[in-house]
Amino acid sequence: MLIAIFAITLLAAAFGLLLGYANIRFHVEGDPITDQIEKLLPQTQCGQCGFAGCRPYAEAIATGEVEINKCPPGGETTMVALADLLGRDPVPLDAETAETKPKAVALIKEEECIGCTLCLQACPVDAIIGAAKQMHVVIEEECTGCERCLPPCPVDCIVMEPIAQTTDNWRWPFPESGQDPIAAVPSPN
């Protein structure tokens, strides 16, 4: 019995070392331009650009498959930041993308929720919690406002509640770009 345990432990250690070596030896670096593009995108993972999330959209931009104007949550500020990063001319936003909506989070009406779990399955960031045949709740801090939970709801118990802009949730337009907000403000002279 001890011999079998020793043999299995030895095999597990050998395979672990082999996998560790293979990870180091065959490591593939990510595309740095794709990483930079992804940092500029809003990370809502909403799919409104036609891709499954922000990473696939960033990869498509990096390879030149799509234009830089397909991100509704990012809007014009993201498009201009992408144009600056890639050295391209800014492109007008799509008519649908150009619609500016106030930032909002999903809110589930308790008395109408039937606990179908369709909104849980649709949420790309797991901001909705609940169980089958139980009321669901949105974690407001996690909700990106992508509205992907609205169409699958059979009883229309989900509404988008606008977020009031305060000093706690206000963001500089290009936080990841390294742009100094103070240097960007024109001097009064």
C-alpha positions in Angstrom: 0.0 0.0 0.0 2.8 2.4 0.9 4.6 1.6 -2.4 1.4 2.5 -4.4 1.1 5.8 -2.5 4.8 6.6 -3.0 4.5 5.7 -6.8 1.5 7.9 -7.3 3.1 10.8 -5.4 6.3 10.4 -7.5 4.3 10.4 -10.7 2.3 13.4 -9.6 5.5 15.3 -8.8 7.1 14.3 -12.1 4.1 15.4 -14.1 3.9 18.7 -12.1 7.5 19.4 -12.9 6.9 18.6 -16.6 3.9 20.9 -16.8 5.8 23.7 -15.0 8.7 23.3 -17.5 6.3 23.3 -20.4 4.6 26.5 -19.1 7.9 28.3 -19.0 9.4 26.9 -22.2 6.3 27.4 -24.4 5.0 30.6 -22.8 3.3 32.9 -25.4 3.3 36.6 -24.6 0.1 38.5 -25.3 0.0 41.2 -27.9 0.9 44.4 -26.1 -1.2 46.6 -28.4 -4.2 44.5 -27.7 -3.6 44.9 -23.9 -3.4 48.7 -24.3 -6.6 48.8 -26.4 -8.4 46.6 -23.8 -7.4 49.0 -21.0 -9.1 51.9 -22.8 -12.4 50.0 -23.2 -15.0 50.3 -20.5 -14.9 46.6 -19.5 -18.7 46.3 -19.5 -18.5 43.0 -21.4 -21.9 43.9 -22.9 -21.5 42.7 -26.4 -23.0 45.8 -27.9 -20.0 46.1 -30.3 -20.9 42.7 -31.8 -18.2 40.8 -29.9 -18.5 38.5 -26.9 -16.7 41.0 -24.7 -14.1 43.7 -24.5 -11.1 41.4 -25.1 -12.3 40.0 -28.4 -13.2 43.5 -29.6 -9.7 44.7 -28.6 -8.2 41.9 -30.6 -10.3 42.7 -33.6 -9.3 46.4 -33.5 -5.6 45.4 -33.1 -5.7 43.2 -36.3 -7.7 45.9 -38.2 -10.8 43.8 -38.6 -13.2 46.5 -37.2 -13.3 50.2 -36.7 -12.7 51.9 -33.4 -16.3 53.3 -33.2 -18.3 50.3 -32.1 -18.4 50.7 -28.3 -21.6 52.3 -27.1 -20.7 52.4 -23.4 -17.3 54.0 -24.2 -18.8 56.5 -26.6 -16.8 59.2 -28.2 -14.2 59.5 -25.4 -13.1 55.9 -25.8 -13.1 56.2 -29.6 -10.9 59.3 -29.4 -8.5 57.6 -26.9 -8.3 54.6 -29.3 -7.6 56.9 -32.2 -4.8 58.6 -30.3 -3.3 55.2 -29.2 -3.4 53.7 -32.7 -2.4 56.9 -34.6 -5.7 56.8 -36.6 -8.1 59.5 -37.5 -11.2 59.6 -35.2 -14.2 58.0 -36.9 -17.7 59.2 -36.3 -19.6 56.9 -34.0 -22.3 54.7 -35.5 -25.8 56.3 -35.3 -26.8 53.7 -32.7 -23.5 54.2 -30.8 -23.8 58.0 -30.9 -26.8 57.9 -28.7 -25.6 59.0 -25.3 -27.4 57.4 -22.4 -26.9 58.3 -18.8 -25.0 55.6 -16.8 -27.5 53.3 -15.1 -27.7 50.1 -13.1 -30.4 47.4 -13.3 -33.0 47.2 -10.6 -35.3 44.2 -10.1 -38.9 44.9 -8.9 -39.3 42.5 -6.0 -43.1 42.1 -6.3 -42.9 41.1 -10.0 -39.8 38.8 -10.1 -40.8 35.2 -10.6 -37.3 33.7 -10.1 -36.9 32.4 -13.7 -33.0 32.8 -13.6 -32.9 34.0 -17.2 -31.4 37.4 -16.1 -28.7 35.5 -14.1 -27.7 33.6 -17.3 -27.6 36.8 -19.4 -25.5 38.9 -17.0 -21.9 39.0 -18.3 -20.4 40.2 -15.0 -22.5 38.0 -12.6 -24.0 41.1 -11.0 -27.3 39.4 -10.3 -27.8 36.9 -7.5 -30.7 34.6 -6.7 -32.0 31.1 -7.1 -34.7 29.4 -9.1 -38.2 30.4 -8.0 -36.7 33.0 -5.6 -36.4 36.7 -6.1 -33.2 38.0 -7.7 -31.2 41.0 -6.6 -28.7 43.1 -8.5 -25.4 44.0 -6.9 -25.2 47.6 -7.9 -21.4 47.9 -7.4 -20.9 45.1 -10.0 -23.6 46.1 -12.5 -22.1 47.7 -15.6 -25.4 48.9 -17.0 -25.1 46.9 -20.2 -28.9 46.1 -20.3 -28.3 42.5 -21.4 -30.6 41.3 -18.6 -33.6 43.2 -20.0 -34.6 41.2 -23.1 -34.7 37.7 -21.5 -36.9 38.7 -18.6 -40.4 37.3 -19.3 -42.3 39.6 -16.9 -40.3 42.8 -17.5 -39.5 43.2 -13.9 -36.1 44.7 -14.5 -35.7 48.5 -15.0 -32.6 50.6 -15.6 -32.1 53.1 -12.8 -29.9 56.2 -13.7 -26.9 56.7 -11.5 -26.6 60.2 -10.1 -23.1 61.6 -10.7 -21.4 62.4 -7.5 -17.8 63.1 -6.5 -17.5 59.4 -5.4 -18.3 58.0 -8.9 -17.0 60.7 -11.2 -14.1 59.6 -13.4 -11.6 61.4 -15.6 -12.3 60.4 -19.2 -8.9 58.7 -19.7 -7.9 57.2 -16.3 -5.7 54.5 -17.8 -4.0 56.6 -20.4 -1.7 58.2 -17.9 -2.9 61.7 -18.8 -2.5 64.1 -16.0 -5.9 65.7 -15.3 -4.3 68.8 -13.9 -2.0 69.3 -16.9 -5.0 68.9 -19.2 -6.8 71.9 -17.6 -6.0 75.1 -19.5 -4.2 77.7 -17.4 -6.2 80.9 -16.5 -3.4 83.2 -17.9 
